[in-house]
Amino acid sequence: MIETNFPMTQAIRVLKDHGVPFTIHAYKYEEHGGTPIAARALGVDEHLVVKTLVFETETHEPLVVVMHGDKDVSTKNLARTLGVKAVHPCSPEAASKHTGYIVGGISPFGTRKRLKVFLERSVTDMPKIYINAGKRGLLAEIAPADLMKILSPALIEVGI
């Protein structure tokens, strides 16, 4: 369902401030449902629904990885790509502390702290993506080029 009356989140503020075109889609959030539920609710391929994952290096440096919904991140390949010993997913509490969002609603836009953002390279090949808009059950439909323009992420290839 396309929303015209949606809650104003920090992520939506960032999208508006940058003047990029976007459409907000709301769906019924399900605990631990993830991208399959969002894709089914919106009637789109799960590959187009991207997830925002928060990781930490062995020195507890936080970072964000934006990945296709139907892929996982190889932490071994991510660590190798970053040139660090190890990378692990943050706990929900740490992810919330770093981003200002709750798990299930984490967006790479408008995070509490400025975090390094890494984007799976093949996401840039998509005509559009659906990315969390800063609240559970709320996705922004945007062009990958606009994500690149706003976040200037480093492109990586760590999806499995």
C-alpha positions, 0 to 999 in steps of 0.5 A: 500500500502506498502511503500518502500520510506517513510518520515523519522519521529521520530517514524520511527527513534525509530523503526529503532534505536531499530532494530525491524522489521516493515513495513510502510503502507501509505493510504489516510488520511481523516480528522476525518476518524480515524481507520475505514478509515485506516483499510479499506484502508489497508484491515485489521480488525479495531481491529488490527489498534491501536490508540494512545490517549493522556490524562491528569489527573486532575493535567494536567499530560499527558499520552498515551493510546494505544487502539484497533481502534474499542474500546473506552477508559473508562475514569472512568475506566482509572482514577480508574486504575491510582488511580487519580480523573479524566482523560480527553482527551487532546485538539489537541493543548495540545496533539501536545505540549506533543508529537510533533505530530499532531492529526491524526499522533500521535505515542507513539514512539519518543514523544517530552516529555517522557510520561507514556504509557499504553497499552490495555492488549488484544493488546498483543494477536494480531499477529501484529498491525498497529500503527501510524508512526508519520505522518497522513496516515502512519502506521507501521506494527509491532509485539506487543512484539516489542512495549512492548520491546521499550516502556515498557508500563503498561498493562491496561484493560479500553477498552469499 
